[in-house]
Structures are given as C-alpha cells and as structure tokens.
Amino acid sequence: MSTSVFVFGAGGYIGEGVAYGFRRAGFRVFGLIRSEAKAKLLGKNEIIPIVGTQEKFDDYKDILLGCSVIVDAIGHNDESVKFLQRLVDLFSHRSDYAANYKPLFLFTSGIMTYGNAASRLKVKVVDETIVPSPTADETKKRFQLENKILSITKLRTVVVRPGFVYGGHGGAIASLFFNPAEGAMTLYGSLEKRWSWVHLDDLSDGYVRIANSGFSGDNQMHLVMLIYVKQWQKQQELKMRT
C-alpha cells in the first residue's frame, strides 16, 4: 500500500487536524486548500499544500492517482455528488483488475445525521446499526449522500460520523460553550445531558486507525466519539483546554 494520503478541506478545522494526524503516523500527506494563505502553515507541518477547489478536479487528478487514501473533510455541499462521480470515474480502471487496487475513500459526516432516531426508537445510545431519522433538510441530504457513498463499488468507502469536535485552536462547537475573553461558559439543557464529544487529536487518530485497517473490507460506517459523559464533566474539561 502506498503511504500517500490526499485530504480535501485541509484548511478547515477538522481537515487540518486529520492531515496532521496522518503525517504524525508517517503518511505522506497532500492537503487541498482554497488559498495560498494556509499553504505556509501546512508546509511547516510537513503537509504538501495543493491550492485548488473540488470543482477544479483536473488540476490535481494526477496526484490523486498516486494516493491510496482519500479523505473528504469538507462534508456535504452542493458540489458533493459531482465530485463523487469524478472520483469514481478517475479510479474506475483500478477495479477492473482486483479489489486490492481500489483506493480507500473516507467521507466526513456527523452524528447530527441521526436526527430524532434515539427518541423514535426510545433508546439512549445510537450506534452504527441504528438507521438515522434526520429532520433538517441539510441532514436529510447528507444521509442520502452517505447511502450513495456506501453503495459505490469502484472505491473502498468509509463514512465517518464524528461526535461534537473540540480541542486544538477551537472550532465552532467550542465557541458555543466558552468565551475565553469573557471567561464565561454557557450550558445548554440539563446538566445531566450527555454530549458525544471527541477531541480533534482523538478524531484524527481514529481516521488513521480506520485507514490502517480499512483495506480489510468495503463500505464501512464508523462513529468516532466519547460517550456516556455528562454535560458538566465535559464542559469543565473543555474550559480547561481552551
């Protein structure tokens, strides 16, 4: 197996963390970013920056062909279906030989896809065997895309549903709960509420572990999170790490 990884969205919060995780694990990592502004930072951290977009696929397709692991850390967007088809077309020739020639594609989704599945089934915990019941239009579209990805036969596909990500330089979720400038913390709902948190470093380690074991089978679903942590416990840890 080649040790090359291509990360789409390497300039984003999750994508950057995942790219660093693969590099720490010894992979050669290419990171797609939208502007030169992020290139210097990625380069200092031994990530090979590729400036471009999902739409301009042909600009870097030759680099993609040399990679065994492809990570979509952008998630669902208006370009997702077209991008997915271009990716399948690019690697379709490999599946004409044997299954082991197919690259591994990891798509980043999220646990919000589950919607009200827990309440519908009257369970406290959902796992990979629970069928989501998304309620918002965005999560419904994301769920449809997940199913499309998992039905692909030309790639080895894995859908990753991270929990609520925190750590590193922050991210949108952390800012909802704690404002360092004001020293104030906001708690949502009951203190007994359980949030499915995952630290960015643990999430990136999860991606690496999936990549290292992902060639044993196709079409997998993985949840990456810490469960059974009450809100006040994780909020306190988040505050100390911010």
C-alpha atoms as one frame of an Amber mdcrd trajectory, in Angstrom:
protein
   0.000   0.000   0.000   1.223   3.484  -0.807   1.685   5.777   2.167   0.192
   8.777   0.386  -2.996  10.468   1.603  -4.976  13.272  -0.044  -7.097  15.398
   2.315  -9.820  17.582   0.838 -10.530  20.550   3.102  -7.112  20.555   4.784
  -7.535  24.245   5.532 -10.574  23.614   7.716 -10.761  22.779  11.402 -11.290
  19.012  11.050  -9.361  18.639   7.795  -6.259  20.293   9.190  -6.334  18.117
  12.294  -6.822  14.943  10.247  -3.973  15.900   7.900  -1.636  16.399  10.863
  -2.748  13.077  12.321  -1.836  11.178   9.157   1.510  12.956   8.959   2.338
  12.058  12.567   1.556   8.458  11.674   4.175   8.514   8.911   1.985   9.040
   5.848   2.893  11.403   3.033   0.039  13.908   3.080  -1.311  16.227   0.397
  -3.765  18.851   1.599  -6.210  20.698  -0.652  -6.722  24.322   0.381  -8.504
  27.230  -1.267  -5.803  29.907  -0.966  -2.079  30.394  -0.536  -2.655  31.908
   2.908  -2.781  28.476   4.529   0.000  26.935   2.446   2.862  28.194   4.593
   1.368  26.844   7.813   0.687  23.424   6.284   4.184  23.331   4.818   5.737
  23.993   8.225   3.845  20.975   9.499   5.085  18.765   6.639   1.802  18.757
   4.728   2.180  19.252   0.962  -0.283  22.061   0.118  -2.352  21.896  -3.057
  -4.183  25.134  -3.826  -7.458  24.475  -5.584 -11.111  23.501  -5.180 -13.308
  20.436  -5.539 -14.635  21.897  -8.788 -11.201  22.135 -10.468 -10.603  18.415
 -10.178  -8.359  18.084 -13.232  -5.720  20.379 -11.706  -4.603  17.713  -9.230
  -6.021  14.410 -10.526  -2.545  13.043 -11.283  -1.617  13.499  -7.621  -4.827
  11.745  -6.562  -3.947   8.752  -8.736  -0.804   8.261  -6.667  -2.700   8.138
  -3.358  -4.115   5.088  -1.600  -6.206   7.014   0.929  -8.503   9.934   0.097
 -10.216  11.905   2.853 -13.146  14.233   2.277 -13.093  16.532   5.306 -15.319
  19.099   3.588 -18.504  17.132   4.077 -21.769  17.525   2.209 -22.113  20.539
  -0.086 -23.636  21.448  -3.445 -20.622  20.016  -5.276 -20.564  16.665  -3.426
 -22.425  14.468  -5.930 -20.471  15.737  -8.952 -17.204  15.450  -7.044 -18.011
  11.885  -6.025 -18.749  10.867  -9.601 -15.493  12.396 -10.840 -13.626  10.476
  -8.171 -15.300   7.201  -9.139 -14.538   7.804 -12.823 -10.899   8.591 -12.045
 -10.292   5.322 -10.217 -12.702   3.040 -12.099  -9.910   1.408 -14.080  -8.334
   0.034 -10.903 -11.359  -2.111 -10.082 -11.006  -3.808 -13.476  -8.060  -5.742
 -12.049  -8.570  -6.758  -8.426 -10.251  -5.392  -5.306  -6.998  -4.531  -3.582
  -6.221  -1.875  -6.210  -9.161   0.261  -5.180  -8.244   3.320  -3.045  -9.834
   3.963   0.320 -12.248   6.907   0.460 -13.200   8.323   3.863 -16.122  10.734
   3.903 -16.684  13.036   6.882 -20.293  13.204   8.006 -21.517  13.827  11.570
 -23.762  12.482  14.312 -26.394  15.157  13.676 -27.429  12.909  10.785 -29.193
  10.709  13.339 -31.831  13.375  13.923 -34.511  12.050  16.284 -33.595   8.370
  15.856 -32.959   7.913  19.583 -36.337   9.267  20.659 -38.127   7.430  17.848
 -36.670   4.102  18.955 -36.733   5.020  22.665 -33.023   4.299  23.141 -30.376
   6.334  24.982 -27.463   5.392  22.737 -27.226   5.115  18.953 -24.530   3.205
  17.122 -23.638   2.171  13.593 -26.574  -0.245  13.413 -29.227   2.432  14.075
 -30.847   3.910  10.973 -30.887   7.731  11.175 -34.083   9.782  11.198 -32.845
  13.188  10.044 -35.277  16.059  10.436 -33.483  19.045   8.866 -33.175  19.392
   5.086 -29.374  19.531   5.283 -29.038  16.336   7.309 -31.556  14.571   5.058
 -29.361  15.400   2.058 -26.278  14.311   3.962 -27.898  10.966   4.806 -28.763
  10.439   1.141 -25.161  11.176   0.197 -23.899   8.722   2.835 -26.026   5.970
   1.308 -24.784   6.824  -2.161 -21.178   6.652  -0.986 -21.676   3.312   0.765
 -23.211   1.824  -2.397 -20.132   2.578  -4.536 -18.233  -0.477  -5.753 -15.360
   1.243  -7.558 -13.852   2.562  -4.293 -13.439   1.206  -0.792 -15.729   3.589
   1.037 -15.995   4.529   4.698 -18.377   7.067   6.212 -17.099   8.635   9.423
 -19.592  10.269  11.779 -17.620  12.278  14.355 -19.199  13.489  17.564 -19.021
  17.144  18.579 -15.399  18.082  17.903 -13.355  20.287  20.222  -9.686  20.926
  21.037  -6.790  22.381  19.090  -7.367  26.007  18.146 -11.084  25.800  18.861
 -13.720  25.322  16.244 -17.357  26.333  16.029 -18.583  23.945  18.730 -16.151
  25.128  21.416 -17.053  28.779  20.834 -20.713  27.995  21.542 -19.899  26.935
  25.073 -16.967  29.016  26.253 -15.768  32.553  25.553 -12.152  32.923  26.790
 -12.294  36.730  26.549 -15.224  36.909  28.940 -14.347  33.828  30.951 -17.984
  32.774  30.641 -19.392  29.333  29.971 -22.823  28.535  28.582 -24.520  25.236
  29.435 -27.351  24.055  27.216 -30.168  21.961  28.631 -29.933  19.723  31.669
 -26.601  19.242  33.437 -27.300  15.514  33.188 -27.444  15.685  29.392 -24.862
  13.574  27.619 -22.950  15.046  24.698 -20.996  12.825  22.320 -17.712  14.707
  22.339 -14.450  13.875  20.562 -11.160  15.732  20.822  -9.623  16.697  17.483
  -6.490  14.638  18.218  -8.575  11.564  19.032 -10.631  12.065  15.882  -7.536
  12.284  13.691  -6.173   9.152  15.367  -9.474   7.471  14.525  -9.062   8.301
  10.846  -5.552   6.857  10.860  -6.740   3.653  12.548  -9.560   3.292  10.032
  -7.125   3.805   7.153  -4.716   1.221   8.542  -7.473  -1.352   8.907  -9.863
  -0.202   6.188  -8.482  -2.398   3.452  -9.967  -5.489   5.087 -13.444  -4.699
   3.762 -15.609  -2.289   1.815 -18.460   0.052   2.716 -17.998   0.691   6.394
 -19.583   3.103   8.862 -17.719   4.359  11.938 -18.788   6.614  14.784 -15.852
   8.400  16.415 -16.722   9.889  19.791 -16.637   9.550  23.560 -19.985   8.534
  25.041 -21.572   8.461  28.487 -20.031  11.759  29.610 -22.398  14.102  31.405
 -22.540  17.677  30.199 -20.982  19.318  33.259 -17.985  16.961  33.181 -17.099
  17.592  29.563 -17.819  21.312  29.824 -15.287  21.593  32.639 -12.659  19.736
  30.605 -13.387  21.904  27.564 -12.887  25.043  29.666  -9.532  23.831  30.960
  -8.311  23.022  27.461  -9.456  26.283  25.864
